[in-house]
Amino acid sequence: MGDNTWLPCPVLLLAGLLPALLPGTASFTPSLDSDFTFTLPAGQKECFYQPMPPKASLEIEYQVLDGAGLDIDFHLASPEGRTLVFEQRKSDGVHTVETEDGDYMFCFDNTFSTISEKVIFFELILDNMGEQEQEQEDWKKYITGTDMLDMKLEDILDLTIKIDFSEDVQVRVFLGIHQQYQGQTKQKWPYPDSA
């Protein structure tokens, strides 16, 4: 029964920490990113298209996670069809381009393989997308002089102590449940020599 009083503590601590952490992180996002993992069959080629505004930045990072040779051909083309990057039989790569208006095409080509499919992970990071100038100025008007500096070192240390305490409570609850389980197990299945 004493263990049940510990269960709400981590929930209360997390509820108390979220408002302190969210204002600084939720109000401004400097880039958009997304990732995707897919299987490319042997002898196949898969292309993706990403629309981009002018004067933005497109970063593509890829890695072959599984498949014979851990290699793939990679092709990145501009909206006009101009080849920007062409790599053959690479296991990974990172490429960044300054964009012009239009759809960028990037392809993963496994046509050189007749037997082995490949598992490919890629991530897109899009910076300076479209409305950036106006939006970057808009968020600034909601922040006064020291609002961004309100979280001092003492506040960070205090949060760290609370998080450590929360983890300690979770460990104690787990140990209490484990000990309670062991106690029940001993009662149901006594050792032969304990009779």
Contacts in CASP RR format, 6 or more apart in sequence:
PFRMAT RR
TARGET T0000
AUTHOR 0000-0000-0000
METHOD contacts of the structure
MODEL  1
MGDNTWLPCPVLLLAGLLPALLPGTASFTPSLDSDFTFTLPAGQKECFYQ
PMPPKASLEIEYQVLDGAGLDIDFHLASPEGRTLVFEQRKSDGVHTVETE
DGDYMFCFDNTFSTISEKVIFFELILDNMGEQEQEQEDWKKYITGTDMLD
MKLEDILDLTIKIDFSEDVQVRVFLGIHQQYQGQTKQKWPYPDSA
3 173 0 8 1.000
3 176 0 8 1.000
3 177 0 8 1.000
3 180 0 8 1.000
6 169 0 8 1.000
6 172 0 8 1.000
6 173 0 8 1.000
7 173 0 8 1.000
9 166 0 8 1.000
9 169 0 8 1.000
10 166 0 8 1.000
10 169 0 8 1.000
10 170 0 8 1.000
13 162 0 8 1.000
13 163 0 8 1.000
13 165 0 8 1.000
13 166 0 8 1.000
14 166 0 8 1.000
17 159 0 8 1.000
17 162 0 8 1.000
17 163 0 8 1.000
20 151 0 8 1.000
20 155 0 8 1.000
20 159 0 8 1.000
21 159 0 8 1.000
24 148 0 8 1.000
27 139 0 8 1.000
27 142 0 8 1.000
27 143 0 8 1.000
28 139 0 8 1.000
30 127 0 8 1.000
31 125 0 8 1.000
31 126 0 8 1.000
31 127 0 8 1.000
32 125 0 8 1.000
32 126 0 8 1.000
32 129 0 8 1.000
33 123 0 8 1.000
33 124 0 8 1.000
33 125 0 8 1.000
33 126 0 8 1.000
34 123 0 8 1.000
34 124 0 8 1.000
35 121 0 8 1.000
35 122 0 8 1.000
35 123 0 8 1.000
35 124 0 8 1.000
36 121 0 8 1.000
36 122 0 8 1.000
36 123 0 8 1.000
37 65 0 8 1.000
37 119 0 8 1.000
37 120 0 8 1.000
37 121 0 8 1.000
37 122 0 8 1.000
38 46 0 8 1.000
38 119 0 8 1.000
38 120 0 8 1.000
39 117 0 8 1.000
39 118 0 8 1.000
39 119 0 8 1.000
39 120 0 8 1.000
40 46 0 8 1.000
40 72 0 8 1.000
40 108 0 8 1.000
40 110 0 8 1.000
40 117 0 8 1.000
40 118 0 8 1.000
40 119 0 8 1.000
40 120 0 8 1.000
41 110 0 8 1.000
41 117 0 8 1.000
42 110 0 8 1.000
42 113 0 8 1.000
42 114 0 8 1.000
42 115 0 8 1.000
42 116 0 8 1.000
42 117 0 8 1.000
43 110 0 8 1.000
43 111 0 8 1.000
43 112 0 8 1.000
43 113 0 8 1.000
43 114 0 8 1.000
44 110 0 8 1.000
44 111 0 8 1.000
45 107 0 8 1.000
45 108 0 8 1.000
45 109 0 8 1.000
45 110 0 8 1.000
45 111 0 8 1.000
46 107 0 8 1.000
46 108 0 8 1.000
47 105 0 8 1.000
47 106 0 8 1.000
47 107 0 8 1.000
47 108 0 8 1.000
48 105 0 8 1.000
48 106 0 8 1.000
48 107 0 8 1.000
49 103 0 8 1.000
49 104 0 8 1.000
49 105 0 8 1.000
50 58 0 8 1.000
50 103 0 8 1.000
50 104 0 8 1.000
50 106 0 8 1.000
50 124 0 8 1.000
50 126 0 8 1.000
51 102 0 8 1.000
51 103 0 8 1.000
51 104 0 8 1.000
52 58 0 8 1.000
52 79 0 8 1.000
52 99 0 8 1.000
52 100 0 8 1.000
52 101 0 8 1.000
52 102 0 8 1.000
52 103 0 8 1.000
52 104 0 8 1.000
52 126 0 8 1.000
52 129 0 8 1.000
53 99 0 8 1.000
53 101 0 8 1.000
53 129 0 8 1.000
53 130 0 8 1.000
54 99 0 8 1.000
54 100 0 8 1.000
54 101 0 8 1.000
55 98 0 8 1.000
55 99 0 8 1.000
55 128 0 8 1.000
56 98 0 8 1.000
56 99 0 8 1.000
56 126 0 8 1.000
56 127 0 8 1.000
56 128 0 8 1.000
56 129 0 8 1.000
56 130 0 8 1.000
57 96 0 8 1.000
57 97 0 8 1.000
57 98 0 8 1.000
57 99 0 8 1.000
57 125 0 8 1.000
57 126 0 8 1.000
57 127 0 8 1.000
57 128 0 8 1.000
58 96 0 8 1.000
58 97 0 8 1.000
58 99 0 8 1.000
58 104 0 8 1.000
58 124 0 8 1.000
58 125 0 8 1.000
58 126 0 8 1.000
59 94 0 8 1.000
59 95 0 8 1.000
59 96 0 8 1.000
59 124 0 8 1.000
59 125 0 8 1.000
59 126 0 8 1.000
59 127 0 8 1.000
60 76 0 8 1.000
60 94 0 8 1.000
60 95 0 8 1.000
60 96 0 8 1.000
60 106 0 8 1.000
60 122 0 8 1.000
60 123 0 8 1.000
60 124 0 8 1.000
61 92 0 8 1.000
61 93 0 8 1.000
61 94 0 8 1.000
61 95 0 8 1.000
61 122 0 8 1.000
61 123 0 8 1.000
61 125 0 8 1.000
62 72 0 8 1.000
62 74 0 8 1.000
62 92 0 8 1.000
62 93 0 8 1.000
62 108 0 8 1.000
62 120 0 8 1.000
62 121 0 8 1.000
62 122 0 8 1.000
62 123 0 8 1.000
63 91 0 8 1.000
63 92 0 8 1.000
63 93 0 8 1.000
63 120 0 8 1.000
63 121 0 8 1.000
63 122 0 8 1.000
64 70 0 8 1.000
64 71 0 8 1.000
64 72 0 8 1.000
64 91 0 8 1.000
64 92 0 8 1.000
64 118 0 8 1.000
64 119 0 8 1.000
64 120 0 8 1.000
65 119 0 8 1.000
65 120 0 8 1.000
65 121 0 8 1.000
66 118 0 8 1.000
66 119 0 8 1.000
67 116 0 8 1.000
67 117 0 8 1.000
67 118 0 8 1.000
67 119 0 8 1.000
68 113 0 8 1.000
68 115 0 8 1.000
68 116 0 8 1.000
69 91 0 8 1.000
69 116 0 8 1.000
70 91 0 8 1.000
70 118 0 8 1.000
71 89 0 8 1.000
71 90 0 8 1.000
71 91 0 8 1.000
71 118 0 8 1.000
72 89 0 8 1.000
72 90 0 8 1.000
72 91 0 8 1.000
72 108 0 8 1.000
72 109 0 8 1.000
72 110 0 8 1.000
72 118 0 8 1.000
72 120 0 8 1.000
73 86 0 8 1.000
73 87 0 8 1.000
73 88 0 8 1.000
73 89 0 8 1.000
73 90 0 8 1.000
73 107 0 8 1.000
73 108 0 8 1.000
73 109 0 8 1.000
73 110 0 8 1.000
73 111 0 8 1.000
73 112 0 8 1.000
74 85 0 8 1.000
74 86 0 8 1.000
74 87 0 8 1.000
74 90 0 8 1.000
74 93 0 8 1.000
74 106 0 8 1.000
74 107 0 8 1.000
74 108 0 8 1.000
74 109 0 8 1.000
75 83 0 8 1.000
75 85 0 8 1.000
75 86 0 8 1.000
75 87 0 8 1.000
75 105 0 8 1.000
75 106 0 8 1.000
75 107 0 8 1.000
75 109 0 8 1.000
76 83 0 8 1.000
76 84 0 8 1.000
76 85 0 8 1.000
76 86 0 8 1.000
76 95 0 8 1.000
76 97 0 8 1.000
76 104 0 8 1.000
76 105 0 8 1.000
76 106 0 8 1.000
77 83 0 8 1.000
77 84 0 8 1.000
77 104 0 8 1.000
77 105 0 8 1.000
77 106 0 8 1.000
77 107 0 8 1.000
78 84 0 8 1.000
78 97 0 8 1.000
78 100 0 8 1.000
78 104 0 8 1.000
79 100 0 8 1.000
79 101 0 8 1.000
79 102 0 8 1.000
79 103 0 8 1.000
79 104 0 8 1.000
81 105 0 8 1.000
84 95 0 8 1.000
84 97 0 8 1.000
85 95 0 8 1.000
87 93 0 8 1.000
89 112 0 8 1.000
97 104 0 8 1.000
108 118 0 8 1.000
108 120 0 8 1.000
108 122 0 8 1.000
110 116 0 8 1.000
110 117 0 8 1.000
110 118 0 8 1.000
END
